[in-house]
Amino acid sequence: MFLGERRKLVEEMILARTEAERERALAALLPLQREDFTRILEAMDGLPVTIRLLDPPLHEFLPDHTELAVRVAAAEARGDLPDAHDTELLTAVNRMHEENPMLGLRGVRLGLVVPGLVAMQVRAIGEAVARRVSAGGDPRAEIMVPLVGDVRELRIVREEVRRVLDEVSAASGVRVDCPVGTMIELPRAALTAGLIAGEAEFFSFGTNDLTQTTWGFSRDDVEAEFFSAYLDKGVFPVSPFETLDREGVGRLIGIAVAEGRATRPGLKIGVCGEHGGDPDSVHFFHAAGLDYVSCSPFRVPVARLEAGRAALEAADVSDSR
């Protein structure tokens, strides 16, 4: 949603030197996001739509550091004045450089650090819901806050969500009330799920990141470097990014499900990630008490088949007792 032609607007938001400049960039993104959500809710009328707030590190929306540095250096070597925009971008890229960006400024942290970002997205969602209700639709938007590690992070964002949705309700005359939940993708979130469930109306396990943070692996790096040796030596029977690691990640999921539902008995819990389309993992998720799995489109047929098998196997076990 933020790439292509829209990337320029995100770039302007990142480069903004003043609050007014940032607000202009966010104001330009608002109608685009609102139209996106309106069309999605129309297509999914009557069905729940979980919308994850912006998650990637902001540097992903800026040009490549090496490419920028070469352009600026080449201009200086020719004795030319480097392009002012390139220089500004290079300064921003240098400022935002992180050694490990996937564990840096992303997810809920973006919402807490970048003023107006959460409000813009929530306003777009709320106004899209109000539009669909006014058009006679049945929109069921749910707002998911990513990478929460502490209940206080979620509490702050949830308060802003409520404030913005109240403003949308007052302006539109339509009562907009979207459930707010979170992704459980950090071990600390799983271990403090009972506290987090006090603020979250649903959980979705982000098993790709939960696997990375539990094992201390950067998937993009380690799969190409030593996973083949680990598989050959029997350290892994299969990659933990293909089939869920039941002993480690699975235990965290079990803790989070138990403690989350102890706090909020009706807590809806699902999984988001490629494990949601892996047959063995789907059976584990069913046994763990999850309500749904989510995965890439090409894996959906397998996920549906295995979810059905898991339900039948559980029914057979129950009947035999």
DAQUI-V547872 format. One record per pair of residues at least 24 apart in sequence whose C-alpha atoms are under 8 Angstrom apart, sorted by the first residue. I is the first residue (numbers start at 1). J is the second residue. D is the distance in whole Angstrom. If there is no record, write none. Layout:
i = <I & I>
j = <J & J>
d = <D & D>
This chain:
i = <1 & 3 & 7 & 10 & 11 & 11 & 14 & 14 & 15 & 15 & 15 & 23 & 26 & 26 & 26 & 27 & 29 & 30 & 30 & 30 & 30 & 31 & 33 & 33 & 33 & 34 & 34 & 34 & 34 & 34 & 35 & 37 & 37 & 37 & 38 & 38 & 38 & 38 & 38 & 41 & 41 & 41 & 41 & 41 & 41 & 42 & 42 & 42 & 44 & 45 & 45 & 45 & 45 & 46 & 46 & 46 & 46 & 47 & 47 & 48 & 48 & 48 & 48 & 49 & 49 & 49 & 50 & 50 & 50 & 50 & 51 & 51 & 51 & 51 & 52 & 52 & 52 & 52 & 53 & 53 & 53 & 53 & 53 & 53 & 53 & 54 & 54 & 54 & 55 & 55 & 55 & 55 & 55 & 55 & 56 & 56 & 56 & 57 & 57 & 57 & 57 & 57 & 57 & 57 & 58 & 58 & 59 & 59 & 59 & 62 & 62 & 63 & 63 & 65 & 65 & 65 & 106 & 107 & 107 & 107 & 107 & 108 & 108 & 108 & 108 & 108 & 108 & 108 & 109 & 111 & 112 & 112 & 118 & 118 & 118 & 119 & 119 & 119 & 122 & 122 & 122 & 123 & 123 & 123 & 126 & 126 & 126 & 126 & 126 & 127 & 127 & 129 & 130 & 130 & 130 & 130 & 130 & 130 & 133 & 134 & 140 & 141 & 141 & 142 & 142 & 142 & 142 & 143 & 143 & 143 & 143 & 144 & 144 & 144 & 144 & 145 & 145 & 145 & 145 & 146 & 146 & 146 & 146 & 147 & 147 & 147 & 147 & 147 & 148 & 148 & 148 & 148 & 148 & 148 & 149 & 149 & 149 & 150 & 150 & 150 & 150 & 151 & 151 & 151 & 154 & 154 & 154 & 154 & 155 & 158 & 184 & 185 & 185 & 185 & 186 & 186 & 186 & 187 & 187 & 187 & 189 & 190 & 190 & 190 & 190 & 191 & 191 & 191 & 192 & 192 & 193 & 193 & 193 & 193 & 193 & 194 & 194 & 194 & 194 & 194 & 194 & 195 & 195 & 196 & 197 & 197 & 197 & 197 & 197 & 198 & 198 & 201 & 201 & 202 & 202 & 202 & 203 & 203 & 203 & 203 & 204 & 204 & 204 & 204 & 205 & 205 & 205 & 205 & 205 & 206 & 206 & 206 & 207 & 207 & 207 & 207 & 207 & 207 & 208 & 208 & 208 & 208 & 210 & 211 & 211 & 211 & 211 & 214 & 214 & 241 & 241 & 242 & 242 & 242 & 243 & 243 & 243 & 243 & 244 & 244 & 244 & 246 & 253 & 254 & 257 & 257 & 257 & 270 & 276 & 277 & 277 & 278 & 278 & 279 & 279 & 282 & 282 & 282 & 283 & 283 & 286 & 286>
j = <33 & 61 & 61 & 61 & 61 & 62 & 58 & 92 & 88 & 89 & 92 & 116 & 116 & 117 & 120 & 120 & 120 & 120 & 121 & 123 & 124 & 124 & 121 & 124 & 125 & 123 & 124 & 125 & 127 & 128 & 128 & 124 & 125 & 128 & 125 & 128 & 129 & 131 & 132 & 128 & 129 & 132 & 139 & 140 & 141 & 132 & 137 & 139 & 139 & 137 & 138 & 139 & 140 & 137 & 138 & 139 & 140 & 139 & 140 & 139 & 140 & 141 & 142 & 140 & 141 & 142 & 141 & 142 & 143 & 144 & 141 & 142 & 143 & 144 & 143 & 144 & 145 & 146 & 107 & 118 & 121 & 143 & 144 & 145 & 146 & 107 & 110 & 146 & 106 & 107 & 108 & 110 & 146 & 147 & 102 & 106 & 107 & 101 & 102 & 104 & 105 & 106 & 107 & 110 & 105 & 106 & 93 & 96 & 97 & 89 & 93 & 89 & 93 & 90 & 93 & 94 & 147 & 145 & 146 & 147 & 148 & 145 & 146 & 147 & 148 & 153 & 154 & 157 & 147 & 157 & 153 & 157 & 157 & 160 & 161 & 160 & 161 & 164 & 161 & 164 & 165 & 164 & 165 & 168 & 165 & 168 & 169 & 176 & 178 & 168 & 172 & 176 & 168 & 169 & 172 & 174 & 175 & 176 & 174 & 174 & 178 & 178 & 179 & 178 & 179 & 180 & 181 & 178 & 179 & 180 & 181 & 180 & 181 & 182 & 183 & 180 & 181 & 182 & 183 & 182 & 183 & 184 & 185 & 182 & 183 & 184 & 185 & 186 & 182 & 183 & 184 & 185 & 186 & 189 & 186 & 188 & 189 & 188 & 189 & 192 & 196 & 195 & 196 & 199 & 182 & 196 & 199 & 200 & 199 & 199 & 210 & 209 & 210 & 213 & 210 & 213 & 214 & 213 & 214 & 252 & 256 & 252 & 253 & 255 & 256 & 252 & 255 & 256 & 256 & 259 & 255 & 256 & 257 & 259 & 260 & 256 & 259 & 260 & 261 & 262 & 263 & 260 & 263 & 260 & 260 & 261 & 263 & 264 & 267 & 263 & 264 & 267 & 268 & 267 & 268 & 269 & 267 & 268 & 269 & 270 & 269 & 270 & 271 & 272 & 253 & 269 & 270 & 271 & 272 & 271 & 272 & 273 & 244 & 271 & 272 & 273 & 274 & 275 & 241 & 273 & 274 & 275 & 249 & 240 & 241 & 245 & 249 & 248 & 249 & 274 & 275 & 274 & 275 & 278 & 275 & 278 & 280 & 281 & 275 & 280 & 281 & 284 & 288 & 288 & 288 & 289 & 290 & 294 & 303 & 302 & 303 & 302 & 303 & 303 & 306 & 306 & 307 & 310 & 307 & 310 & 310 & 311>
d = <8 & 7 & 6 & 7 & 6 & 6 & 7 & 8 & 8 & 8 & 7 & 7 & 7 & 7 & 6 & 8 & 8 & 6 & 7 & 8 & 6 & 7 & 7 & 6 & 8 & 8 & 4 & 6 & 7 & 6 & 7 & 7 & 6 & 6 & 8 & 5 & 7 & 7 & 7 & 8 & 8 & 7 & 6 & 7 & 7 & 7 & 7 & 7 & 8 & 6 & 5 & 6 & 8 & 8 & 5 & 6 & 6 & 7 & 6 & 8 & 5 & 6 & 7 & 6 & 5 & 6 & 6 & 5 & 6 & 7 & 7 & 6 & 5 & 6 & 6 & 5 & 6 & 7 & 8 & 7 & 7 & 7 & 6 & 6 & 7 & 6 & 8 & 8 & 6 & 4 & 7 & 8 & 6 & 8 & 8 & 5 & 7 & 6 & 7 & 7 & 6 & 5 & 8 & 8 & 8 & 7 & 7 & 6 & 7 & 7 & 7 & 8 & 8 & 7 & 6 & 8 & 8 & 7 & 5 & 5 & 7 & 6 & 6 & 6 & 6 & 7 & 8 & 8 & 8 & 7 & 8 & 7 & 8 & 8 & 8 & 7 & 7 & 6 & 6 & 7 & 7 & 6 & 7 & 7 & 6 & 6 & 8 & 6 & 8 & 6 & 8 & 7 & 8 & 8 & 7 & 6 & 8 & 7 & 7 & 8 & 7 & 6 & 8 & 5 & 5 & 6 & 8 & 7 & 6 & 5 & 6 & 6 & 5 & 5 & 7 & 8 & 6 & 5 & 6 & 6 & 5 & 8 & 8 & 8 & 6 & 7 & 6 & 7 & 7 & 7 & 7 & 8 & 7 & 7 & 6 & 6 & 5 & 8 & 6 & 8 & 7 & 6 & 5 & 7 & 8 & 8 & 7 & 8 & 6 & 8 & 7 & 5 & 4 & 8 & 5 & 6 & 7 & 7 & 6 & 7 & 8 & 6 & 7 & 7 & 5 & 7 & 7 & 6 & 7 & 8 & 8 & 5 & 8 & 6 & 5 & 7 & 5 & 5 & 8 & 7 & 6 & 8 & 8 & 7 & 5 & 8 & 6 & 6 & 8 & 6 & 7 & 6 & 7 & 5 & 5 & 6 & 7 & 6 & 5 & 6 & 6 & 5 & 5 & 6 & 8 & 8 & 6 & 4 & 6 & 6 & 5 & 6 & 8 & 7 & 7 & 6 & 8 & 7 & 7 & 6 & 7 & 8 & 7 & 7 & 7 & 8 & 6 & 7 & 7 & 8 & 7 & 7 & 6 & 7 & 6 & 6 & 7 & 6 & 6 & 8 & 5 & 8 & 8 & 6 & 7 & 7 & 8 & 7 & 7 & 6 & 5 & 8 & 7 & 7 & 6 & 6 & 6 & 8 & 7 & 5 & 6 & 7>
